[in-house]
Amino acid sequence: MVSFNKTIQAGNLTRDPELRFTTEGIPVCEFGLAVNRVRSKDKDAVDFFDVTAWRELGETIAKYKKKGDPVLVEGRLTYSSWEAQDGSGAKRSKVTITAENVQFLGNGSPPDDATSQGARGAKGDSQGQSDVGEEDFEDEDTPF
């Protein structure tokens, strides 16, 4: 079976990022993203996405970004479902983007003192795993 889950979206934050911490103390940042889409010659449409960023990536976004700032989000789609709490028992579901990499666009880039592992290449998820960036490898480390 083939599986591939990757999305890349460029747009503007629809609200200030919200940084909170899990009960284990892991930082998680949530924000909205608006992405313009050309429907026809005269009409544009806007798609809205909820984005979640974990750990250092989330902390960096919360520190440097605000509503209206442009960003490019690379990540995966995450599906969740639950039962409504209004007593109706209705099923609800939502697809969000779990960010693996966020690039700051425009003039809102972090200053040089921001960690390069923050919004410019940190790749992490809610399980505490992270990928190693290209800059961490040297030619001698290549197995071929």
BABA-598693 format. One record per residue (C-alpha): x, y, z; residue in one letter. Coordinates in steps of 0.25 Angstrom, whole numbers, padded with zeros to 4 digits, always signed. Layout:
<rs>
XYZA/...
</rs>
This chain:
<rs>
+0000+0000+0000M/+0005+0014-0004V/+0004+0025+0006S/+0008+0040+0005F/+0003+0051+0013N/+0010+0065+0009K/+0004+0079+0008T/+0011+0092+0005I/+0002+0105+0006Q/+0006+0119+0006A/-0003+0130+0012G/-0005+0140+0023N/-0008+0137+0038L/-0023+0140+0041T/-0020+0142+0056R/-0009+0143+0065D/-0002+0130+0068P/-0006+0124+0081E/+0005+0117+0089L/+0001+0107+0100R/+0007+0095+0107F/+0003+0081+0108T/+0002+0074+0122T/+0016+0069+0120E/+0021+0083+0117G/+0022+0081+0102I/+0020+0095+0094P/+0009+0095+0084V/+0005+0107+0075C/-0008+0108+0067E/-0011+0118+0057F/-0020+0120+0045G/-0015+0122+0030L/-0023+0128+0019A/-0018+0124+0005V/-0023+0131-0007N/-0028+0123-0019R/-0031+0128-0033V/-0044+0122-0038R/-0046+0130-0051S/-0041+0142-0058K/-0048+0151-0049D/-0051+0144-0036K/-0042+0139-0025D/-0046+0130-0014A/-0040+0128+0000V/-0037+0115+0007D/-0035+0115+0022F/-0027+0105+0029F/-0024+0102+0044D/-0009+0100+0046V/-0002+0093+0058T/+0013+0094+0061A/+0020+0087+0072W/+0032+0089+0081R/+0043+0099+0076E/+0036+0102+0063L/+0023+0106+0070G/+0031+0115+0080E/+0038+0122+0069T/+0025+0125+0061I/+0018+0130+0074A/+0030+0139+0077K/+0032+0145+0063Y/+0019+0144+0055K/+0005+0152+0057K/-0008+0153+0050K/-0006+0157+0035G/+0008+0152+0034D/+0012+0144+0021P/+0017+0130+0023V/+0020+0117+0015L/+0015+0104+0023V/+0020+0091+0019E/+0014+0079+0027G/+0004+0068+0027R/-0011+0067+0028L/-0017+0062+0041T/-0031+0057+0042Y/-0038+0057+0056S/-0053+0053+0059S/-0061+0055+0072W/-0075+0055+0077E/-0082+0068+0079A/-0082+0073+0094Q/-0096+0080+0091D/-0103+0067+0095G/-0108+0064+0081S/-0097+0053+0080G/-0094+0058+0066A/-0081+0054+0060K/-0071+0065+0056R/-0058+0064+0049S/-0047+0073+0044K/-0035+0073+0036V/-0023+0082+0041T/-0009+0084+0036I/+0002+0079+0045T/+0014+0088+0042A/+0028+0081+0040E/+0034+0094+0034N/+0030+0108+0033V/+0037+0119+0025Q/+0035+0133+0029F/+0032+0142+0016L/+0033+0157+0014G/+0039+0166+0024N/+0035+0158+0037G/+0047+0149+0037S/+0053+0146+0050P/+0066+0154+0054P/+0079+0147+0053D/+0079+0143+0068D/+0067+0134+0065A/+0071+0119+0065T/+0073+0113+0051S/+0065+0101+0056Q/+0053+0110+0059G/+0044+0113+0048A/+0054+0112+0037R/+0055+0097+0037G/+0052+0090+0050A/+0044+0078+0047K/+0037+0071+0058G/+0023+0065+0062D/+0015+0062+0074S/+0023+0049+0077Q/+0036+0056+0080G/+0042+0051+0067Q/+0050+0061+0058S/+0057+0060+0045D/+0072+0064+0043V/+0074+0076+0034G/+0083+0075+0022E/+0093+0084+0029E/+0096+0073+0039D/+0102+0064+0029F/+0115+0064+0023E/+0120+0057+0010D/+0126+0046+0018E/+0113+0042+0025D/+0107+0039+0011T/+0105+0023+0010P/+0107+0023-0005F/
</rs>
